[in-house]
Amino acid sequence: MGSRFLARLVDGLIIGLPLGTLFLIIQFALAGSGAWWVGLISYPVMAVSMFVYEGVMLSSRGATVGKSVAGLKLVTEQSVTMPDGGTGSGPAFTRMATMFLPGLVPCIGGLVSLLMILSPFFDEQARQGWHDKAAKTYVISTKPMPRY
């Protein structure tokens, strides 16, 4: 679970840092002229950006930059035997939609997205999150097993 946190952190920085900086610049540039809409659109823009970034990376490579750094890969039962292949667009985008789109619903959506991200803690056997179960995917380690 620590590796998954590291992967989420790296991917969050890749998307969040540039977009967050852009939104801050816009907010300060429009200060005093009714820039309330910048805060209103920031989460949807970030969610859609994360959806596209992760969806494309996972469908084509099976890993985002963060997952590669953390030594993780997303697989399906069919893609597990392909060393460099991705999961395909169906499972990748289903997984991302299940994770991020609830956050677009005002008030309760952010809580649902947070629970979705924490859901691997609720599955003690496969550590499969609800988004993984919906897409029939598994997050596996690409690190070699230690020999004793």
C-alpha positions in Angstrom: 0.0 0.0 0.0 3.0 2.3 0.5 4.0 1.8 -3.1 0.4 2.7 -4.2 0.6 5.9 -2.1 3.9 6.8 -3.7 2.5 6.3 -7.2 -0.6 8.4 -6.4 1.6 11.1 -5.0 3.9 11.3 -8.0 1.0 11.2 -10.5 -0.8 13.8 -8.4 2.3 16.1 -8.6 2.6 15.6 -12.4 -1.0 16.8 -12.9 -1.6 18.9 -9.8 1.5 21.0 -9.7 1.2 22.5 -13.2 -2.6 22.9 -13.1 -2.5 24.2 -9.5 0.1 26.8 -10.5 -2.0 27.8 -13.5 -5.1 28.2 -11.4 -3.2 30.3 -8.8 -1.8 32.6 -11.6 -5.3 33.0 -13.0 -6.8 33.7 -9.5 -4.2 36.4 -8.8 -4.4 37.9 -12.2 -8.1 38.3 -11.9 -8.1 39.3 -8.2 -10.8 41.8 -7.4 -12.7 41.3 -10.6 -15.0 38.5 -9.5 -12.7 35.4 -10.1 -14.9 33.1 -8.0 -15.3 30.8 -11.0 -11.7 29.8 -11.0 -12.1 27.9 -7.7 -15.4 26.4 -9.0 -13.8 24.8 -12.1 -10.5 23.8 -10.6 -11.6 20.3 -9.3 -13.5 19.3 -12.5 -10.5 20.4 -14.7 -8.0 18.4 -12.5 -10.3 15.4 -12.3 -10.7 15.3 -16.1 -7.0 15.8 -16.6 -6.2 13.0 -14.2 -8.8 10.8 -15.9 -7.2 11.4 -19.3 -3.6 11.1 -18.1 -4.1 7.9 -16.2 -6.5 6.4 -18.7 -4.2 6.8 -21.6 -1.1 5.7 -19.7 -2.8 2.6 -18.2 -4.4 1.5 -21.4 -1.2 1.7 -23.4 1.5 0.9 -20.9 -0.2 -0.6 -17.9 1.5 2.0 -15.7 1.6 5.7 -15.2 4.9 7.5 -14.4 4.0 7.2 -10.7 3.3 3.5 -10.9 6.6 3.0 -12.8 8.5 4.9 -10.1 6.9 2.8 -7.4 7.4 -0.5 -9.2 3.7 -1.2 -9.9 1.7 -2.2 -12.9 -2.0 -2.5 -13.6 -3.1 -5.7 -15.2 -6.2 -7.7 -16.1 -6.4 -11.4 -16.3 -5.8 -11.2 -20.0 -2.9 -8.6 -19.9 -0.9 -10.2 -17.1 1.1 -12.3 -19.5 2.0 -9.3 -21.8 5.3 -7.8 -20.4 5.0 -4.3 -21.8 1.3 -4.2 -22.8 -1.4 -2.1 -21.2 -4.8 -3.1 -20.0 -6.7 -1.7 -23.0 -8.9 1.3 -23.0 -12.0 -0.4 -21.5 -10.6 -1.5 -18.2 -8.3 1.6 -17.8 -11.1 4.2 -18.4 -13.7 2.2 -16.4 -11.2 2.2 -13.5 -10.6 5.9 -13.8 -14.2 6.9 -14.3 -15.2 4.9 -11.2 -12.5 6.6 -9.2 -12.7 10.2 -10.3 -16.1 11.0 -11.7 -18.0 10.8 -8.4 -16.0 13.7 -7.3 -17.8 15.9 -9.8 -21.0 15.6 -7.7 -21.2 18.6 -5.3 -20.8 17.9 -1.6 -20.9 14.1 -1.4 -18.8 13.4 -4.5 -15.5 14.2 -2.9 -16.2 11.8 0.0 -17.1 9.1 -2.5 -13.8 9.6 -4.4 -11.8 9.6 -1.2 -13.5 6.3 -0.2 -12.7 4.9 -3.6 -9.0 5.8 -3.3 -8.9 4.3 0.2 -10.9 1.2 -0.7 -7.9 -1.1 -1.3 -7.5 -1.1 2.5 -11.0 -2.7 2.8 -9.9 -5.8 0.8 -7.5 -7.9 2.8 -7.0 -10.6 0.2 -6.2 -9.0 -3.2 -6.0 -5.3 -2.0 -8.3 -4.6 -4.9 -10.0 -1.2 -4.6 -13.7 -0.7 -5.7 -12.4 0.9 -8.8 -10.3 -2.2 -9.5 -13.2 -4.5 -8.9 -15.4 -2.4 -11.3 -12.8 -2.7 -14.0 -11.6 -6.2 -13.2 -8.0 -5.0 -12.8 -5.2 -5.8 -10.3 -2.3 -3.7 -9.2 0.8 -5.9 -9.1 4.5 -5.3 -8.2 7.1 -5.3 -10.9 9.9 -5.5 -8.4 11.8 -8.8 -8.3 11.1 -11.0 -5.3 14.0 -11.2 -2.9 15.8 -14.6 -2.8 16.7 -16.0 0.6 
